[in-house]
């Protein structure tokens, strides 16, 4: 299914629509266990606290709606759990809807003068009618780095990880910093090693709450592992044939580790 983003409809409304309905940060799914599908949304729209057009998925209108409570026939599901059960297109749409609603919720008043803001019709933005300050949906860029050396990958775990699970290193980009500079700084801060030969792998929108993950591989250049206190619970080198539990392919870290492993072993990705 192809998605075409837009901030307002370009023509007549489709007979049914994809409705990504949220109560707080939970996505609503049908109570009967069926998958989300296009629907006639009149009754739900009447209850909406906020409603934003997202574009079209497979030529069907898409809306993000914030509701005060789950209507009859619907259940609340944590966004991460819901997205893991969707295909790539619907998962991306759910993440987009969550981020748009969170931006709308947290920017109802101007951060400069405190005046209530208004939706800007020409673009995805809220504008202050008093001082004309414009606020766009927030994105927080973060780098991810999978450090390697011949026959081994450097993986780490944070205190909040699932027990036994390790992943690549990650951290937010600081003001005035390039992605590459962020990789060098975060790797040195988190595990005490230096790296080179950075190679861009890919990116992923990560709506928890509004990150853009940008992933690299990086060759170890030197240094012994020294885990950053309070940030890294454990970090170590793992042989390619003895990796610990790693994130699922739902996240870019899962793709990054598996695809890098396959490339280093000369095998097909798993």
Backbone as CSV, one residue per row, in Angstrom:
resi,resn,N_x,N_y,N_z,CA_x,CA_y,CA_z,C_x,C_y,C_z
1,UNK,0.846,-1.195,0.000,0.000,0.000,0.000,0.875,1.237,0.000
2,UNK,0.564,2.166,-0.903,1.367,3.384,-0.992,0.711,4.507,-0.199
3,UNK,1.536,5.256,0.546,1.059,6.376,1.353,1.510,7.681,0.724
4,UNK,0.584,8.631,0.589,0.888,9.974,0.074,0.555,10.965,1.183
5,UNK,1.558,11.610,1.780,1.277,12.525,2.892,0.664,13.838,2.418
6,UNK,-0.155,14.423,3.268,-0.762,15.732,3.001,-1.303,16.269,4.314
7,UNK,-1.411,17.586,4.419,-1.956,18.159,5.648,-3.431,18.543,5.494
8,UNK,-3.975,18.428,4.278,-5.409,18.636,4.069,-5.837,17.881,2.809
9,UNK,-7.103,17.486,2.727,-7.568,16.735,1.547,-7.430,17.557,0.275
10,UNK,-7.116,16.889,-0.830,-6.983,17.572,-2.117,-8.232,17.415,-2.976
11,UNK,-9.221,16.649,-2.503,-10.443,16.421,-3.253,-11.550,15.961,-2.338
12,UNK,-12.644,15.458,-2.900,-13.754,14.963,-2.076,-13.296,13.841,-1.142
13,UNK,-13.914,13.778,0.027,-13.569,12.737,0.999,-13.909,11.358,0.454
14,UNK,-13.067,10.380,0.780,-13.360,9.004,0.380,-14.509,8.467,1.240
15,UNK,-15.236,7.488,0.724,-16.411,6.963,1.425,-16.059,6.432,2.806
16,UNK,-14.919,5.773,2.910,-14.413,5.310,4.196,-13.022,5.885,4.400
17,UNK,-12.508,5.804,5.621,-11.200,6.382,5.921,-10.460,5.510,6.925
18,UNK,-9.130,5.573,6.848,-8.305,4.999,7.905,-8.374,5.960,9.085
19,UNK,-8.806,5.488,10.247,-8.913,6.331,11.432,-7.954,5.811,12.495
20,UNK,-6.879,6.541,12.725,-5.912,6.191,13.758,-6.320,6.942,15.017
21,UNK,-7.066,6.254,15.889,-7.657,6.877,17.069,-6.818,6.576,18.303
22,UNK,-6.567,7.609,19.091,-5.726,7.461,20.277,-6.454,7.953,21.519
23,UNK,-6.244,7.251,22.610,-6.573,7.745,23.939,-5.249,7.885,24.664
24,UNK,-4.844,9.114,24.921,-3.491,9.400,25.409,-2.495,8.833,24.399
25,UNK,-1.593,7.949,24.818,-0.602,7.409,23.868,-0.972,6.020,23.358
26,UNK,-2.156,5.537,23.711,-2.584,4.206,23.284,-3.407,4.295,22.003
27,UNK,-3.151,3.379,21.075,-3.929,3.288,19.847,-5.158,2.414,20.094
28,UNK,-6.277,2.771,19.489,-7.488,1.982,19.630,-7.587,0.953,18.508
29,UNK,-7.848,-0.293,18.878,-8.049,-1.383,17.933,-9.389,-2.051,18.223
30,UNK,-9.985,-2.697,17.221,-11.286,-3.349,17.436,-11.224,-4.380,18.557
31,UNK,-12.287,-4.392,19.352,-12.387,-5.316,20.483,-12.409,-6.777,20.062
32,UNK,-12.875,-7.037,18.842,-13.029,-8.431,18.411,-11.729,-9.058,17.929
33,UNK,-10.623,-8.301,18.032,-9.323,-8.840,17.634,-9.025,-8.708,16.167
34,UNK,-9.917,-8.125,15.393,-9.672,-7.934,13.962,-8.656,-6.814,13.744
35,UNK,-8.105,-6.759,12.542,-7.116,-5.746,12.221,-7.785,-4.408,11.911
36,UNK,-7.040,-3.341,12.031,-7.528,-2.017,11.669,-7.828,-1.985,10.174
37,UNK,-8.935,-1.345,9.792,-9.346,-1.278,8.394,-10.081,0.034,8.154
38,UNK,-10.175,0.475,6.911,-10.954,1.691,6.613,-12.386,1.540,7.115
39,UNK,-12.969,2.659,7.557,-14.297,2.615,8.162,-15.014,3.937,7.952
40,UNK,-16.305,3.931,8.182,-17.090,5.160,8.226,-16.965,5.698,9.642
41,UNK,-16.425,6.902,9.786,-15.980,7.344,11.109,-16.863,8.411,11.742
42,UNK,-18.089,8.582,11.272,-18.925,9.667,11.780,-19.076,9.699,13.281
43,UNK,-19.449,8.570,13.896,-19.690,8.538,15.336,-18.416,8.821,16.126
44,UNK,-17.295,8.266,15.666,-16.028,8.489,16.370,-15.575,9.938,16.232
45,UNK,-15.730,10.501,15.040,-15.300,11.884,14.803,-16.023,12.860,15.732
46,UNK,-17.257,12.573,16.051,-18.024,13.468,16.923,-17.422,13.542,18.323
47,UNK,-16.713,12.495,18.729,-16.124,12.467,20.071,-14.708,13.042,20.116
48,UNK,-14.124,13.321,18.953,-12.706,13.668,18.884,-12.385,14.988,19.585
49,UNK,-11.312,14.957,20.380,-10.772,16.177,20.979,-9.892,16.926,19.982
50,UNK,-9.280,16.181,19.066,-8.440,16.754,18.010,-8.518,15.829,16.810
51,UNK,-8.390,16.407,15.612,-8.531,15.624,14.378,-7.592,16.225,13.337
52,UNK,-6.715,15.395,12.770,-5.730,15.883,11.805,-5.697,14.975,10.580
53,UNK,-5.710,15.580,9.430,-5.596,14.832,8.179,-4.132,14.461,7.961
54,UNK,-3.881,13.226,7.515,-2.513,12.739,7.335,-2.139,12.531,5.872
55,UNK,-3.119,12.247,5.015,-2.845,11.936,3.615,-3.708,10.770,3.177
56,UNK,-3.233,10.013,2.204,-3.985,8.840,1.729,-3.104,7.594,1.751
57,UNK,-3.704,6.497,2.141,-3.059,5.184,2.102,-3.883,4.320,1.162
58,UNK,-3.265,3.864,0.072,-3.985,3.107,-0.947,-5.206,3.887,-1.425
59,UNK,-5.014,5.202,-1.623,-6.049,6.111,-2.138,-7.224,6.312,-1.179
60,UNK,-7.050,5.979,0.094,-8.085,6.156,1.103,-7.612,7.204,2.112
61,UNK,-8.494,8.159,2.441,-8.139,9.210,3.391,-7.686,8.633,4.728
62,UNK,-6.756,9.330,5.373,-6.227,8.907,6.676,-6.360,10.056,7.672
63,UNK,-6.838,9.736,8.856,-7.025,10.745,9.903,-6.420,10.267,11.214
64,UNK,-5.858,11.217,11.956,-5.427,10.978,13.333,-6.424,11.663,14.251
65,UNK,-6.945,10.919,15.220,-7.949,11.464,16.125,-7.566,11.197,17.569
66,UNK,-7.733,12.203,18.412,-7.540,12.045,19.854,-8.914,11.975,20.501
67,UNK,-9.149,10.910,21.276,-10.440,10.706,21.924,-10.271,10.751,23.441
68,UNK,-11.340,11.117,24.163,-11.236,11.146,25.638,-11.264,9.763,26.260
69,UNK,-11.879,8.795,25.569,-11.973,7.426,26.093,-12.255,6.491,24.926
70,UNK,-12.053,5.209,25.150,-12.313,4.221,24.101,-13.810,4.002,23.961
71,UNK,-14.367,4.186,22.757,-15.799,3.919,22.555,-16.091,2.426,22.658
72,UNK,-17.357,2.092,22.768,-17.767,0.691,22.808,-17.271,-0.024,21.554
73,UNK,-16.731,-1.206,21.728,-16.240,-1.982,20.597,-14.775,-1.768,20.293
74,UNK,-14.102,-0.945,21.098,-12.687,-0.644,20.878,-11.903,-0.868,22.156
75,UNK,-10.626,-1.186,22.008,-9.745,-1.401,23.157,-8.458,-0.607,22.979
76,UNK,-7.872,-0.197,24.091,-6.610,0.542,24.084,-5.433,-0.425,24.008
77,UNK,-4.498,-0.147,23.111,-3.306,-0.977,22.936,-2.088,-0.067,22.918
78,UNK,-1.033,-0.348,23.676,0.180,0.466,23.600,0.657,0.573,22.155
79,UNK,1.070,1.765,21.765,1.446,2.009,20.376,2.502,1.037,19.883
80,UNK,3.523,0.786,20.671,4.597,-0.118,20.243,4.050,-1.511,19.924
81,UNK,3.188,-2.029,20.796,2.615,-3.358,20.571,1.762,-3.383,19.307
82,UNK,0.975,-2.329,19.114,0.128,-2.268,17.925,0.963,-2.225,16.652
83,UNK,1.997,-1.406,16.645,2.828,-1.249,15.452,3.527,-2.551,15.089
84,UNK,3.905,-3.333,16.073,4.591,-4.597,15.799,3.689,-5.588,15.075
85,UNK,2.365,-5.415,15.196,1.440,-6.309,14.526,0.991,-5.830,13.164
86,UNK,1.424,-4.613,12.752,1.028,-4.047,11.469,2.068,-4.332,10.398
87,UNK,1.652,-4.188,9.132,2.643,-4.193,8.060,3.366,-2.848,8.064
88,UNK,4.388,-2.703,7.216,5.237,-1.512,7.256,4.447,-0.236,6.995
89,UNK,3.528,-0.273,6.040,2.779,0.937,5.682,1.885,1.388,6.829
90,UNK,1.143,0.469,7.425,0.232,0.841,8.502,0.991,1.182,9.779
91,UNK,2.108,0.504,10.003,2.945,0.828,11.158,3.471,2.254,11.048
92,UNK,3.940,2.627,9.857,4.425,3.987,9.654,3.329,5.012,9.823
93,UNK,2.130,4.691,9.356,1.000,5.606,9.483,0.621,5.806,10.953
94,UNK,0.619,4.730,11.721,0.298,4.830,13.143,1.322,5.692,13.872
95,UNK,2.608,5.520,13.527,3.645,6.339,14.139,3.499,7.799,13.776
96,UNK,3.158,8.074,12.523,2.948,9.459,12.075,1.777,10.086,12.836
97,UNK,0.677,9.334,12.943,-0.498,9.851,13.638,-0.177,10.191,15.094
98,UNK,0.551,9.309,15.765,0.908,9.542,17.166,1.740,10.805,17.325
99,UNK,2.685,11.020,16.428,3.548,12.191,16.535,2.791,13.485,16.249
100,UNK,1.895,13.460,15.269,1.114,14.664,14.960,0.217,15.036,16.139
101,UNK,-0.441,14.041,16.731,-1.307,14.326,17.866,-0.522,14.808,19.081
102,UNK,0.653,14.236,19.312,1.476,14.669,20.450,1.958,16.099,20.243
103,UNK,2.366,16.443,19.023,2.759,17.824,18.717,1.596,18.778,18.948
104,UNK,0.407,18.390,18.483,-0.765,19.246,18.644,-1.094,19.445,20.123
105,UNK,-0.999,18.383,20.899,-1.332,18.451,22.327,-0.383,19.349,23.101
106,UNK,0.894,19.310,22.743,1.913,20.016,23.535,2.219,21.422,23.026
107,UNK,1.507,21.873,21.987,1.757,23.224,21.467,0.459,24.012,21.323
108,UNK,-0.446,23.828,22.255,-1.711,24.563,22.219,-1.528,26.034,22.606
109,UNK,-0.431,26.344,23.278,-0.124,27.721,23.658,1.265,28.092,23.143
110,UNK,1.426,29.341,22.800,2.693,29.842,22.266,3.781,29.748,23.330
111,UNK,4.928,29.210,22.957,6.048,29.110,23.877,6.756,30.429,24.104
112,UNK,6.424,31.451,23.308,7.054,32.763,23.445,6.221,33.681,24.335
113,UNK,4.893,33.777,24.040,4.063,34.736,24.775,2.886,34.109,25.512
114,UNK,2.648,32.820,25.321,1.589,32.132,26.050,0.207,32.222,25.447
115,UNK,0.059,32.893,24.317,-1.244,33.011,23.662,-1.666,31.673,23.071
116,UNK,-2.955,31.317,23.126,-3.412,30.086,22.455,-3.069,30.121,20.966
117,UNK,-2.520,29.037,20.474,-2.125,28.971,19.063,-3.285,28.486,18.200
118,UNK,-3.131,28.664,16.883,-4.136,28.256,15.923,-3.489,27.375,14.856
119,UNK,-4.282,26.441,14.318,-3.813,25.609,13.215,-3.610,26.479,11.985
120,UNK,-2.493,26.302,11.295,-2.230,27.024,10.059,-2.736,26.172,8.893
121,UNK,-3.604,26.745,8.077,-4.279,25.968,7.045,-3.351,25.535,5.922
122,UNK,-2.294,26.281,5.652,-1.468,26.021,4.472,-0.375,24.982,4.694
123,UNK,-0.108,24.613,5.953,0.961,23.659,6.236,0.745,23.044,7.601
124,UNK,1.517,22.003,7.904,1.414,21.349,9.209,2.143,22.227,10.233
125,UNK,1.394,23.153,10.841,1.998,24.093,11.773,0.912,24.708,12.645
126,UNK,1.326,25.188,13.801,0.472,26.004,14.662,1.121,27.375,14.755
127,UNK,0.301,28.423,14.697,0.829,29.784,14.686,0.184,30.597,15.804
128,UNK,0.973,31.469,16.395,0.473,32.356,17.447,-0.152,33.593,16.788
129,UNK,-1.420,33.895,17.056,-2.041,35.070,16.442,-1.525,36.387,17.015
130,UNK,-0.847,36.334,18.168,-0.352,37.561,18.794,1.048,37.936,18.304
131,UNK,1.998,36.999,18.403,3.390,37.319,18.027,3.828,36.633,16.746
132,UNK,2.946,35.814,16.154,3.186,35.131,14.876,4.291,34.071,14.934
133,UNK,4.610,33.618,16.135,5.569,32.511,16.273,4.947,31.244,15.701
134,UNK,5.682,30.527,14.859,5.182,29.323,14.205,5.882,28.097,14.790
135,UNK,5.101,27.063,15.066,5.647,25.822,15.617,5.290,24.664,14.700
136,UNK,6.315,23.951,14.238,6.136,22.774,13.388,6.277,21.513,14.241
137,UNK,5.791,20.372,13.744,5.969,19.126,14.504,7.432,18.902,14.857
138,UNK,7.661,18.521,16.088,9.018,18.379,16.591,9.629,17.057,16.159
139,UNK,10.899,17.089,15.771,11.669,15.884,15.488,12.976,15.950,16.272
140,UNK,13.358,14.854,16.868,14.602,14.790,17.638,15.537,13.789,16.975
141,UNK,16.525,14.264,16.194,17.437,13.334,15.525,18.357,12.629,16.523
142,UNK,18.528,11.346,16.292,19.398,10.546,17.149,20.203,9.604,16.274
143,UNK,21.468,9.431,16.613,22.299,8.499,15.844,22.267,7.130,16.494
144,UNK,22.529,6.116,15.680,22.742,4.753,16.160,24.018,4.241,15.517
145,UNK,24.874,3.596,16.281,26.152,3.130,15.752,26.401,1.685,16.163
146,UNK,26.605,0.840,15.165,27.008,-0.542,15.418,28.505,-0.632,15.163
147,UNK,29.265,-0.787,16.244,30.727,-0.826,16.157,31.165,-2.269,15.892
148,UNK,32.116,-2.420,14.955,32.578,-3.758,14.591,34.099,-3.798,14.507
149,UNK,34.626,-4.985,14.618,36.010,-5.285,14.261,35.997,-6.709,13.722
150,UNK,37.024,-7.154,13.048,36.972,-8.475,12.418,36.485,-9.566,13.371
151,UNK,35.369,-10.204,13.016,34.847,-11.334,13.776,34.006,-10.984,14.981
152,UNK,33.817,-9.681,15.276,33.098,-9.313,16.495,32.259,-8.054,16.294
153,UNK,31.191,-7.970,17.089,30.360,-6.774,17.167,30.331,-6.285,18.614
154,UNK,30.360,-4.962,18.778,30.264,-4.372,20.112,28.797,-4.051,20.372
155,UNK,28.220,-4.719,21.359,26.820,-4.504,21.717,26.727,-4.119,23.190
156,UNK,25.680,-3.368,23.517,25.522,-2.889,24.892,24.057,-2.954,25.286
157,UNK,23.824,-2.833,26.572,22.443,-2.773,27.055,22.316,-1.641,28.074
158,UNK,21.151,-0.950,28.015,20.814,0.074,28.998,19.978,-0.550,30.098
159,UNK,19.879,0.100,31.247,19.125,-0.487,32.367,17.670,-0.789,32.033
160,UNK,17.062,-0.053,31.090,15.655,-0.261,30.780,15.380,-1.335,29.751
161,UNK,16.407,-1.976,29.219,16.222,-2.996,28.186,15.545,-4.245,28.752
162,UNK,14.925,-5.018,27.859,14.432,-6.342,28.216,15.606,-7.177,28.736
163,UNK,15.388,-7.952,29.759,16.467,-8.737,30.362,17.177,-9.587,29.316
164,UNK,18.511,-9.479,29.281,19.319,-10.282,28.375,19.483,-9.711,26.986
165,UNK,18.784,-8.619,26.662,18.836,-8.065,25.306,19.931,-7.006,25.184
166,UNK,20.684,-7.081,24.080,21.735,-6.112,23.776,21.433,-5.471,22.424
167,UNK,21.986,-4.279,22.221,21.725,-3.574,20.966,22.923,-2.711,20.595
168,UNK,22.758,-1.965,19.494,23.777,-1.003,19.079,23.729,0.212,19.999
169,UNK,24.736,1.039,19.922,24.782,2.260,20.723,23.916,3.338,20.082
170,UNK,23.387,4.239,20.898,22.523,5.291,20.362,22.553,6.497,21.278
171,UNK,22.274,7.674,20.689,22.232,8.898,21.475,21.733,10.057,20.635
172,UNK,21.236,11.079,21.298,20.665,12.227,20.607,21.738,13.190,20.108
173,UNK,21.456,13.811,18.987,22.356,14.799,18.395,22.252,16.102,19.181
174,UNK,23.395,16.707,19.478,23.418,17.958,20.211,23.427,19.152,19.252
175,UNK,22.994,20.337,19.723,22.998,21.527,18.859,24.390,21.797,18.290
176,UNK,24.449,22.118,17.001,25.714,22.435,16.350,26.539,21.230,15.963
177,UNK,25.984,20.033,16.105,26.727,18.798,15.894,26.228,18.093,14.639
178,UNK,27.142,17.577,13.830,26.752,16.754,12.693,26.453,15.339,13.181
179,UNK,25.805,14.554,12.337,25.535,13.163,12.704,26.831,12.402,12.950
180,UNK,27.820,12.651,12.085,29.102,11.948,12.225,29.801,12.334,13.530
181,UNK,29.754,13.623,13.873,30.351,14.057,15.138,29.619,13.427,16.321
182,UNK,28.315,13.292,16.188,27.530,12.660,17.248,27.947,11.208,17.436
183,UNK,28.161,10.485,16.336,28.596,9.095,16.437,29.899,9.000,17.230
184,UNK,30.885,9.796,16.850,32.186,9.749,17.535,32.035,10.093,19.020
185,UNK,31.267,11.144,19.329,31.120,11.563,20.721,30.369,10.526,21.552
186,UNK,29.218,10.056,21.042,28.410,9.125,21.823,29.129,7.797,22.056
187,UNK,29.804,7.291,21.034,30.521,6.025,21.209,31.612,6.179,22.263
188,UNK,32.340,7.289,22.194,33.404,7.516,23.177,32.823,7.681,24.575
189,UNK,31.720,8.429,24.697,31.111,8.639,26.014,30.538,7.350,26.581
190,UNK,29.859,6.573,25.743,29.123,5.422,26.260,30.001,4.207,26.524
191,UNK,31.014,3.980,25.686,31.821,2.767,25.874,33.330,3.026,25.843
192,UNK,33.754,4.287,25.667,35.171,4.615,25.801,36.068,4.207,24.658
193,UNK,35.518,3.908,23.469,36.364,3.522,22.339,36.247,4.547,21.226
194,UNK,37.233,4.563,20.339,37.205,5.444,19.183,36.893,4.620,17.932
195,UNK,36.283,5.278,16.950,35.844,4.571,15.747,36.196,5.367,14.497
196,UNK,36.159,4.679,13.379,36.377,5.292,12.074,35.569,4.545,11.033
197,UNK,35.770,4.885,9.777,35.097,4.240,8.656,33.576,4.177,8.860
198,UNK,32.990,5.326,9.159,31.551,5.378,9.343,30.847,5.136,8.011
199,UNK,29.818,4.314,8.038,29.015,4.044,6.844,27.540,4.170,7.196
200,UNK,26.843,5.014,6.442,25.420,5.203,6.663,24.665,3.928,6.319
201,UNK,23.748,3.514,7.197,22.951,2.306,6.968,21.512,2.648,6.569
202,UNK,20.866,3.523,7.321,19.473,3.857,7.036,18.881,4.641,8.192
203,UNK,17.598,4.965,8.071,16.942,5.752,9.115,15.542,5.211,9.377
204,UNK,14.995,5.598,10.503,13.648,5.170,10.881,13.001,6.221,11.771
205,UNK,11.776,6.590,11.430,10.984,7.422,12.335,10.604,6.579,13.538
206,UNK,10.813,7.099,14.719,10.590,6.339,15.952,9.706,7.189,16.869
207,UNK,8.400,6.925,16.897,7.458,7.824,17.564,7.360,7.652,19.074
208,UNK,8.505,7.608,19.759,8.504,7.410,21.209,9.378,8.455,21.899
209,UNK,9.012,9.764,21.922,7.783,10.236,21.280,7.965,10.818,19.875
210,UNK,9.193,11.274,19.512,9.321,11.947,18.207,10.774,11.910,17.704
211,UNK,11.368,10.738,17.725,12.765,10.603,17.311,12.881,10.252,15.830
212,UNK,14.008,10.633,15.256,14.404,10.162,13.926,15.731,9.450,14.102
213,UNK,15.708,8.128,14.015,16.909,7.330,14.232,17.704,7.231,12.933
214,UNK,18.985,7.589,12.990,19.870,7.548,11.823,21.007,6.587,12.152
215,UNK,21.059,5.464,11.423,21.943,4.363,11.803,23.203,4.296,10.946
216,UNK,24.320,3.981,11.601,25.621,3.819,10.952,26.265,2.524,11.436
217,UNK,27.199,2.026,10.641,28.188,1.082,11.147,29.492,1.854,11.301
218,UNK,30.336,1.425,12.231,31.600,2.119,12.484,32.659,1.102,12.884
219,UNK,33.834,1.194,12.274,34.940,0.284,12.588,35.640,0.730,13.876
220,UNK,35.880,-0.211,14.768,36.640,0.091,15.984,38.049,0.503,15.615
221,UNK,38.503,1.615,16.175,39.862,2.088,15.938,40.783,1.848,17.122
222,UNK,40.231,1.936,18.326,41.085,1.715,19.487,40.337,1.947,20.790
223,UNK,40.971,1.534,21.897,40.398,1.730,23.218,39.773,0.469,23.774
224,UNK,39.717,0.398,25.092,39.078,-0.707,25.792,37.697,-0.273,26.267
225,UNK,36.774,-1.204,26.291,35.404,-0.877,26.676,35.351,-0.388,28.121
226,UNK,34.701,0.753,28.284,34.463,1.332,29.606,33.036,1.866,29.599
227,UNK,32.116,1.114,30.206,30.699,1.466,30.166,30.416,2.740,30.946
228,UNK,29.630,3.628,30.354,29.272,4.892,30.984,28.313,4.645,32.136
229,UNK,28.689,5.076,33.331,27.877,4.839,34.525,26.529,5.542,34.398
230,UNK,25.472,4.810,34.720,24.135,5.373,34.676,23.460,5.284,33.322
231,UNK,24.233,5.075,32.255,23.679,4.999,30.905,23.783,3.592,30.321
232,UNK,24.916,2.947,30.562,25.169,1.626,29.990,25.341,0.615,31.121
233,UNK,24.459,-0.369,31.147,24.525,-1.389,32.199,25.630,-2.397,31.912
234,UNK,25.811,-2.728,30.635,26.849,-3.672,30.246,27.164,-3.464,28.774
235,UNK,28.423,-3.630,28.402,28.851,-3.549,27.005,30.009,-4.502,26.826
236,UNK,30.006,-5.206,25.701,31.091,-6.166,25.462,31.171,-6.523,23.983
237,UNK,32.281,-7.142,23.619,32.445,-7.679,22.272,31.815,-9.070,22.207
238,UNK,31.071,-9.320,21.136,30.464,-10.634,20.928,30.949,-11.216,19.607
239,UNK,31.339,-12.489,19.642,31.695,-13.182,18.406,30.463,-13.286,17.514
240,UNK,30.682,-13.267,16.210,29.565,-13.269,15.257,28.667,-14.492,15.422
241,UNK,29.222,-15.607,15.867,28.420,-16.821,16.021,27.921,-17.014,17.449
242,UNK,28.027,-15.960,18.272,27.597,-16.098,19.663,26.952,-14.798,20.157
243,UNK,26.068,-14.240,19.330,25.406,-12.994,19.713,24.342,-13.251,20.780
244,UNK,24.101,-12.282,21.655,23.022,-12.405,22.645,21.678,-12.119,21.976
245,UNK,20.626,-12.059,22.748,19.326,-11.635,22.219,19.447,-10.191,21.723
246,UNK,18.931,-9.905,20.541,18.980,-8.565,19.952,17.559,-8.111,19.633
247,UNK,17.349,-6.814,19.376,15.992,-6.317,19.101,15.400,-6.972,17.859
248,UNK,14.076,-7.058,17.794,13.421,-7.613,16.602,13.559,-6.654,15.424
249,UNK,13.240,-7.125,14.226,13.341,-6.294,13.033,12.336,-5.149,13.012
250,UNK,11.421,-5.123,13.946,10.501,-3.995,14.078,11.263,-2.677,14.196
251,UNK,12.397,-2.695,14.871,13.201,-1.486,15.053,14.393,-1.514,14.109
252,UNK,14.918,-0.324,13.786,16.052,-0.261,12.868,17.279,-0.937,13.478
253,UNK,17.369,-0.972,14.801,18.509,-1.659,15.424,18.494,-3.147,15.084
254,UNK,17.304,-3.751,15.039,17.203,-5.149,14.670,17.644,-5.410,13.244
255,UNK,17.268,-4.508,12.331,17.712,-4.623,10.940,19.222,-4.414,10.834
256,UNK,19.710,-3.368,11.499,21.130,-3.007,11.416,22.023,-4.161,11.862
257,UNK,21.711,-4.760,12.999,22.563,-5.833,13.535,22.505,-7.063,12.638
258,UNK,21.303,-7.471,12.240,21.174,-8.675,11.417,21.815,-8.514,10.041
259,UNK,21.618,-7.360,9.423,22.174,-7.158,8.086,23.694,-7.020,8.128
260,UNK,24.208,-6.383,9.164,25.664,-6.274,9.303,26.274,-7.643,9.581
261,UNK,25.618,-8.419,10.429,26.088,-9.779,10.712,26.143,-10.591,9.427
262,UNK,25.079,-10.528,8.623,25.037,-11.288,7.371,26.147,-10.848,6.428
263,UNK,26.394,-9.535,6.352,27.448,-9.033,5.467,28.824,-9.504,5.929
264,UNK,29.064,-9.513,7.243,30.364,-9.926,7.769,30.576,-11.430,7.631
265,UNK,29.474,-12.180,7.662,29.586,-13.636,7.499,29.467,-14.083,6.059
266,UNK,29.126,-13.138,5.170,28.963,-13.477,3.765,27.751,-14.337,3.519
267,UNK,26.696,-14.111,4.330,25.473,-14.923,4.209,24.295,-14.037,3.895
268,UNK,23.125,-14.629,3.707,21.898,-13.870,3.471,21.368,-13.343,4.790
269,UNK,20.775,-12.107,4.796,20.185,-11.575,6.032,19.086,-12.469,6.555
270,UNK,18.961,-12.530,7.902,17.899,-13.309,8.535,16.772,-12.392,8.986
